[in-house]
Amino acid sequence: MLEIRNLHARIADEGTEIIRGLNLTVKAGEVAAIMGPNGSGKSTLSYILAGREDYEVTEGDILFNGESILEMDPAERAASGIFLAFQYPMEIPGVATMEFLKVAMNAQRKARGEEPLKIPDLLKRVKEASGKLNIDMAMLKRPLNVGFSGGEKKRAEILQMQLLEPKLCVLDETDSGLDIDALKIVSDGVNALRSPDRAVVVITHYQRLLEHIVPDSVHVLYKGRIIKSGDKSLAMNLEENGYAGVIGEAA
């Protein structure tokens, strides 16, 4: 589903390369965890996948379902089925969360050539998904993420993900700022989306998230490239021993 080939990238208009020859393959149905110390390029990778304009790909390619996405803008990537859950979700004053959900869902449907959802059907879908995430419907009347706690922001993003049903879910440090209860609720929401025709890329520092969202593969990112891959036991090893040993092996 996702194939990254010899990717090199930098912040636009700057010379410093952040991603330096990254290769990664994620199959349909797979949950792949990306781990690495601060400054390794983890968040940069998520931004590049989503099409953030202030990053420039200088070499390599990114294939989604066999087709390059490098020439697609963020809206086209979203419509094709790529979803990014941010580490720090943006606040959007003046836009009610429910209105945001309606516009996003209908934009996706339009891109697929489907009719927009009627209000009763929309409300039914949102109410059902919100209940599973312990989201009070009153929260959806508030401006998106404005005044939300860290847990509320992350649950709102998982709600978006459940309603939009993307094919590739990229979670950029979704566990950041979550207490134990919120972490379990968010993880349950992600696990509910696991399916043979969907892939999930989980970017995280810590093993604790991977105790709830158990990965099929784990990849260590360091200085802009994958230096080691393995199964879930690799994450446990990193939690116990840190990154120094893995980095030393790759040096």
C-alpha positions as CSV (number, residue, x, y, z in Angstrom):
1,M,0.0,0.0,0.0
2,L,2.8,2.4,0.9
3,E,6.3,2.2,-0.7
4,I,8.9,4.8,0.0
5,R,12.0,4.5,-2.3
6,N,15.3,6.2,-1.5
7,L,13.5,9.3,-0.2
8,H,15.6,12.5,0.4
9,A,13.9,15.6,1.7
10,R,14.6,18.9,3.3
11,I,12.8,22.0,4.6
12,A,12.0,24.1,1.5
13,D,14.5,27.0,0.9
14,E,17.0,25.4,3.3
15,G,20.0,23.3,2.5
16,T,19.8,20.9,5.5
17,E,18.6,17.5,4.4
18,I,16.4,15.8,7.1
19,I,15.3,12.6,5.3
20,R,18.4,10.9,3.8
21,G,17.7,7.9,1.7
22,L,14.7,6.4,3.5
23,N,13.2,3.1,2.3
24,L,10.0,1.7,3.7
25,T,7.3,-0.7,2.6
26,V,4.0,-1.1,4.4
27,K,1.5,-3.7,3.2
28,A,-2.3,-3.5,3.2
29,G,-3.5,-4.8,6.6
30,E,-0.2,-4.0,8.3
31,V,0.4,-1.8,11.4
32,A,4.0,-0.4,11.1
33,A,5.6,1.4,14.0
34,I,8.3,4.1,13.3
35,M,10.5,4.8,16.4
36,G,13.6,6.8,16.9
37,P,15.2,9.5,19.1
38,N,14.3,13.2,18.8
39,G,15.5,14.8,15.6
40,S,15.5,11.6,13.6
41,G,12.9,12.9,11.1
42,K,9.8,11.1,12.3
43,S,7.4,14.1,12.2
44,T,9.1,15.3,9.0
45,L,8.2,12.0,7.4
46,S,4.6,12.3,8.4
47,Y,4.4,15.8,7.0
48,I,5.9,14.7,3.7
49,L,3.4,11.9,3.4
50,A,0.5,14.3,3.9
51,G,2.0,16.8,1.4
52,R,2.9,19.7,3.6
53,E,4.2,22.4,1.3
54,D,7.2,23.7,3.3
55,Y,9.0,20.4,2.8
56,E,10.8,19.6,-0.5
57,V,11.5,16.1,-1.8
58,T,14.9,16.2,-3.6
59,E,15.2,12.6,-4.6
60,G,13.3,9.3,-4.5
61,D,9.6,8.6,-4.6
62,I,6.5,7.8,-2.5
63,L,4.0,5.3,-3.9
64,F,0.5,4.8,-2.6
65,N,-1.3,1.8,-4.0
66,G,1.4,1.8,-6.8
67,E,1.1,5.4,-7.8
68,S,3.4,8.3,-7.0
69,I,1.9,11.0,-4.8
70,L,4.7,13.5,-5.1
71,E,2.7,15.7,-7.5
72,M,-0.5,15.5,-5.5
73,D,-1.5,18.4,-3.2
74,P,-2.7,17.7,0.4
75,A,-6.4,17.8,-0.5
76,E,-5.8,15.2,-3.3
77,R,-3.8,13.0,-1.0
78,A,-6.6,13.2,1.6
79,A,-9.2,12.4,-1.1
80,S,-7.2,9.4,-2.2
81,G,-7.3,7.9,1.3
82,I,-4.3,9.3,3.2
83,F,-5.0,10.6,6.8
84,L,-2.6,12.3,9.1
85,A,-3.3,12.6,12.9
86,F,-1.1,15.4,14.2
87,Q,1.0,15.4,17.3
88,Y,-0.3,18.8,18.0
89,P,-3.7,19.3,16.4
90,M,-4.5,22.8,15.2
91,E,-7.2,24.9,16.8
92,I,-9.6,26.4,14.3
93,P,-11.7,29.2,15.9
94,G,-15.1,29.9,14.4
95,V,-15.5,26.4,12.8
96,A,-17.7,24.1,14.9
97,T,-16.4,20.6,15.1
98,M,-19.6,19.1,13.7
99,E,-19.5,21.5,10.7
100,F,-15.9,20.5,10.1
101,L,-16.9,16.8,10.1
102,K,-19.8,17.4,7.7
103,V,-17.6,19.3,5.2
104,A,-14.8,16.8,5.4
105,M,-17.0,13.7,5.0
106,N,-18.9,15.2,2.1
107,A,-15.7,16.4,0.4
108,Q,-14.5,12.8,0.5
109,R,-17.8,11.5,-0.8
110,K,-17.7,14.1,-3.7
111,A,-14.1,12.9,-4.6
112,R,-15.5,9.4,-4.8
113,G,-18.4,10.5,-6.9
114,E,-21.0,9.9,-4.1
115,E,-23.9,12.0,-3.0
116,P,-23.5,14.1,0.1
117,L,-24.8,12.7,3.3
118,K,-28.3,13.8,4.5
119,I,-28.3,15.4,7.9
120,P,-30.0,12.5,9.7
121,D,-27.6,10.0,8.3
122,L,-24.6,12.2,9.1
123,L,-25.8,12.7,12.7
124,K,-26.3,8.9,13.1
125,R,-22.8,8.1,12.0
126,V,-21.2,10.8,14.1
127,K,-23.2,9.9,17.2
128,E,-22.3,6.2,16.9
129,A,-18.6,6.9,16.4
130,S,-18.5,9.5,19.2
131,G,-20.1,7.0,21.7
132,K,-17.3,4.5,21.1
133,L,-14.7,7.2,21.9
134,N,-16.5,8.6,24.9
135,I,-17.0,11.9,23.2
136,D,-19.9,14.0,24.4
137,M,-22.0,15.4,21.5
138,A,-21.9,18.8,23.2
139,M,-18.2,18.9,22.5
140,L,-18.9,18.8,18.8
141,K,-20.7,22.1,19.0
142,R,-17.5,23.8,20.1
143,P,-14.9,25.3,17.6
144,L,-12.5,22.5,16.5
145,N,-9.9,21.9,19.1
146,V,-10.4,25.3,20.7
147,G,-10.1,24.8,24.5
148,F,-9.9,21.1,24.1
149,S,-7.7,19.1,26.5
150,G,-4.9,17.0,25.0
151,G,-7.1,13.9,25.3
152,E,-10.1,15.6,23.7
153,K,-7.9,16.8,20.7
154,K,-6.6,13.3,20.1
155,R,-10.1,11.7,20.4
156,A,-11.4,14.3,18.0
157,E,-8.8,13.2,15.5
158,I,-9.5,9.5,15.9
159,L,-13.2,10.4,15.4
160,Q,-12.3,12.1,12.1
161,M,-10.3,9.0,11.1
162,Q,-13.2,6.7,11.9
163,L,-15.7,8.8,10.0
164,L,-13.5,9.4,6.9
165,E,-12.3,5.7,6.8
166,P,-8.9,6.4,5.1
167,K,-6.8,3.6,3.5
168,L,-3.6,4.8,5.0
169,C,-3.6,6.2,8.6
170,V,-0.5,8.0,9.7
171,L,-0.4,8.7,13.5
172,D,2.3,11.2,14.5
173,E,2.9,10.6,18.2
174,T,-0.7,10.3,19.0
175,D,0.2,9.2,22.6
176,S,1.7,12.6,23.3
177,G,-0.1,14.3,26.2
178,L,-2.5,11.4,26.9
179,D,-3.2,10.0,30.4
180,I,-3.7,6.2,30.7
181,D,-7.5,6.3,30.3
182,A,-7.3,8.5,27.2
183,L,-4.5,6.4,25.7
184,K,-6.7,3.3,26.0
185,I,-9.7,5.0,24.4
186,V,-7.7,6.4,21.5
187,S,-5.9,3.0,21.0
188,D,-9.2,1.2,21.0
189,G,-10.4,3.6,18.3
190,V,-7.4,2.9,16.2
191,N,-7.6,-0.8,16.7
192,A,-11.3,-0.8,15.6
193,L,-10.0,0.5,12.2
194,R,-7.6,-2.4,11.6
195,S,-8.6,-4.3,8.5
196,P,-7.1,-6.2,5.6
197,D,-7.5,-3.3,3.2
198,R,-6.1,-0.5,5.5
199,A,-2.5,0.2,6.6
200,V,-1.5,2.2,9.7
201,V,1.8,3.9,10.4
202,V,2.3,4.7,14.1
203,I,5.1,7.2,14.9
204,T,6.1,7.1,18.5
205,H,8.9,7.4,21.0
206,Y,7.7,4.9,23.5
207,Q,6.7,1.3,23.8
208,R,3.6,2.1,25.9
209,L,1.5,3.0,22.9
210,L,2.5,-0.2,21.2
211,E,1.2,-2.2,24.2
212,H,-2.2,-1.1,23.1
213,I,-1.7,-0.9,19.3
214,V,0.4,-3.9,18.7
215,P,2.4,-3.5,15.5
216,D,3.2,-6.1,12.9
217,S,6.5,-4.4,12.1
218,V,8.8,-1.9,13.9
219,H,11.3,0.3,12.1
220,V,14.0,2.5,13.8
221,L,14.5,5.9,12.1
222,Y,17.8,7.7,12.7
223,K,19.3,10.7,10.9
224,G,16.6,10.4,8.2
225,R,16.8,6.7,7.3
226,I,15.7,3.4,8.6
227,I,18.6,1.7,10.3
228,K,16.8,-1.4,11.7
229,S,13.5,-3.3,11.2
230,G,11.9,-6.1,13.2
231,D,8.8,-7.3,14.8
232,K,7.1,-6.0,18.1
233,S,10.0,-7.5,20.1
234,L,12.3,-4.7,18.7
235,A,10.1,-2.1,20.3
236,M,10.4,-3.9,23.7
237,N,14.1,-4.1,23.3
238,L,14.3,-0.3,22.6
239,E,12.2,0.4,25.6
240,E,14.5,-1.6,27.8
241,N,17.9,-0.7,26.3
242,G,17.4,2.5,24.5
243,Y,18.6,3.4,21.0
244,A,22.3,3.5,21.6
245,G,22.9,-0.2,20.7
246,V,20.9,-0.1,17.5
247,I,22.6,3.1,16.4
248,G,26.0,1.6,17.2
249,E,25.2,-1.4,15.1
250,A,24.3,0.8,12.1
251,A,27.4,3.1,12.5
